[in-house]
Amino acid sequence: MRIRLYDVTRITRTGLVPHSAIDAEDGAITAVYDTLPAEEPGVRSVDAKGAYAAPGFIDIHLHGGGGVEFMDATPERIRAGCAAHARHGTTTLLPTTLAASPELTLRMIRAVRQAQAATTECTIAGVHLEGPFLSPAQSGAQSPDALSLLHPRAGPRRIQRAA
């Protein structure tokens, strides 16, 4: 059944659009209106009472969510972390590595790839590789013991093994 939310305040790149409407069916937006269209048979109307509607958020740097640390997670736990972010409006994300050994980093990449193939909670757009090639002076919360100096062939070889 198609649902029409009316009296919605949409947040767009150019500003707010009050008193608009949004149609949805089977969990997907099917139409967006700047003003309320005429009533249609078979469409269930719901008064949003001015509530805000925003585009889905895209998070390109996150280490976990909902009690899940992505570096230590199984594909199922990564999906649980994604679901936690989806409940708060994130529709696309990139799980982010911590500075770690090549083995731990590759294990995380493989788990994310498996979760990516099975997830329905949100879109996993890839993996954000944050370490271990960081300046010790700019490493933030990364473990200094896990940092590495960049060798010209180390990065490409590491990524090829994950593919």
C-alpha positions as CSV (number, residue, x, y, z in Angstrom):
1,M,0.0,0.0,0.0
2,R,1.2,3.5,-0.8
3,I,1.5,5.9,2.1
4,R,1.5,9.7,1.7
5,L,3.1,11.7,4.5
6,Y,1.7,15.3,4.3
7,D,2.6,18.5,6.1
8,V,6.2,17.4,6.0
9,T,9.1,19.9,6.3
10,R,11.7,18.6,3.9
11,I,15.3,19.5,4.4
12,T,17.0,20.1,1.0
13,R,20.4,21.4,-0.1
14,T,18.8,24.8,-0.7
15,G,16.8,25.0,2.5
16,L,13.5,24.0,4.1
17,V,10.4,23.1,2.2
18,P,7.4,23.2,4.6
19,H,4.0,21.8,3.9
20,S,5.3,19.3,1.4
21,A,4.4,15.6,0.9
22,I,6.2,12.3,0.4
23,D,4.8,9.1,-1.0
24,A,6.4,5.8,0.0
25,E,5.7,2.2,-0.9
26,D,7.4,-1.0,0.1
27,G,9.9,0.9,2.2
28,A,11.0,3.2,-0.6
29,I,10.2,6.8,-1.4
30,T,8.2,6.9,-4.7
31,A,7.4,10.6,-5.0
32,V,8.1,14.0,-3.4
33,Y,5.8,17.0,-3.7
34,D,6.4,20.6,-2.8
35,T,2.7,21.0,-2.1
36,L,0.0,18.5,-1.1
37,P,-1.4,16.8,-4.2
38,A,-5.0,15.8,-4.6
39,E,-6.2,12.8,-2.6
40,E,-6.0,9.5,-4.5
41,P,-8.0,6.3,-3.8
42,G,-5.9,3.6,-2.3
43,V,-3.3,6.0,-0.8
44,R,-3.2,6.1,3.0
45,S,-2.5,9.7,4.2
46,V,-0.6,10.4,7.4
47,D,-0.3,13.9,8.9
48,A,3.4,14.5,9.7
49,K,2.4,17.6,11.6
50,G,5.4,19.6,10.3
51,A,8.0,16.9,11.2
52,Y,11.3,17.2,9.3
53,A,12.3,14.8,6.6
54,A,16.0,14.7,5.7
55,P,18.1,12.8,3.1
56,G,19.9,9.7,4.5
57,F,23.2,10.4,6.1
58,I,26.5,9.2,4.7
59,D,29.2,8.4,7.2
60,I,32.7,7.8,5.8
61,H,34.6,7.4,9.0
62,L,33.2,5.2,11.8
63,H,34.8,2.5,13.9
64,G,31.6,0.8,15.1
65,G,28.2,1.4,16.5
66,G,25.6,-0.2,18.7
67,G,28.2,-1.8,20.9
68,V,30.1,-3.3,17.9
69,E,33.8,-2.5,17.2
70,F,34.2,-3.1,13.5
71,M,37.9,-4.3,13.7
72,D,36.9,-7.2,16.0
73,A,33.5,-8.0,14.3
74,T,32.1,-10.9,12.4
75,P,30.0,-10.2,9.4
76,E,26.9,-10.6,11.5
77,R,28.1,-8.1,14.1
78,I,29.1,-5.6,11.4
79,R,25.5,-5.9,10.2
80,A,24.3,-5.2,13.7
81,G,26.5,-2.1,13.9
82,C,25.1,-0.9,10.5
83,A,21.6,-1.4,11.8
84,A,22.4,0.8,14.8
85,H,23.5,3.6,12.5
86,A,20.5,3.1,10.2
87,R,18.1,3.6,13.2
88,H,19.6,7.1,13.5
89,G,19.4,8.1,9.8
90,T,22.6,6.7,8.3
91,T,21.9,5.1,5.0
92,T,25.4,4.6,3.6
93,L,28.6,4.1,5.6
94,L,32.3,3.0,5.4
95,P,33.5,0.9,8.3
96,T,36.9,2.3,9.3
97,T,40.0,0.4,10.2
98,L,42.3,1.2,13.2
99,A,46.0,1.0,12.8
100,A,46.6,-2.8,13.2
101,S,48.7,-5.7,11.8
102,P,48.1,-6.6,8.2
103,E,46.4,-9.8,9.4
104,L,43.8,-8.0,11.6
105,T,43.2,-5.4,8.9
106,L,42.6,-8.1,6.2
107,R,40.3,-10.0,8.6
108,M,38.2,-6.8,9.1
109,I,38.1,-6.1,5.3
110,R,37.0,-9.7,4.6
111,A,34.3,-9.5,7.3
112,V,33.0,-6.2,5.9
113,R,32.9,-7.6,2.4
114,Q,30.8,-10.5,3.6
115,A,28.5,-8.2,5.5
116,Q,28.3,-5.9,2.4
117,A,26.9,-8.8,0.3
118,A,24.2,-9.7,2.9
119,T,23.2,-6.4,4.5
120,T,19.8,-4.9,4.1
121,E,20.1,-2.4,7.0
122,C,22.1,0.2,5.0
123,T,24.6,0.4,2.2
124,I,28.2,-0.5,3.0
125,A,30.0,1.5,0.4
126,G,33.5,0.0,1.1
127,V,36.1,0.2,3.8
128,H,37.9,3.3,5.0
129,L,41.5,2.4,5.6
130,E,42.8,4.7,8.3
131,G,46.0,3.1,9.3
132,P,48.7,2.0,10.0
133,F,50.5,4.5,7.8
134,L,50.0,7.6,10.0
135,S,52.4,10.2,11.4
136,P,53.0,9.4,15.1
137,A,52.5,13.2,15.7
138,Q,49.1,13.1,14.0
139,S,47.8,9.6,15.0
140,G,45.0,10.7,17.3
141,A,43.6,7.7,19.3
142,Q,45.5,5.1,17.2
143,S,47.9,2.8,19.2
144,P,51.4,4.1,18.6
145,D,52.6,0.4,18.6
146,A,50.4,-0.4,15.6
147,L,51.8,2.5,13.4
148,S,54.0,1.6,10.4
149,L,56.3,3.5,8.1
150,L,55.0,3.4,4.5
151,H,57.0,1.2,2.2
152,P,56.3,2.0,-1.5
153,R,55.0,-1.6,-2.1
154,A,53.3,-2.3,1.2
155,G,50.0,-0.5,0.7
156,P,49.2,-1.9,-2.8
157,R,50.3,-5.4,-1.9
158,R,48.1,-5.3,1.3
159,I,45.0,-4.2,-0.7
160,Q,45.6,-6.7,-3.5
161,R,45.6,-9.6,-1.0
162,A,42.2,-8.4,0.3
163,A,40.6,-8.4,-3.1
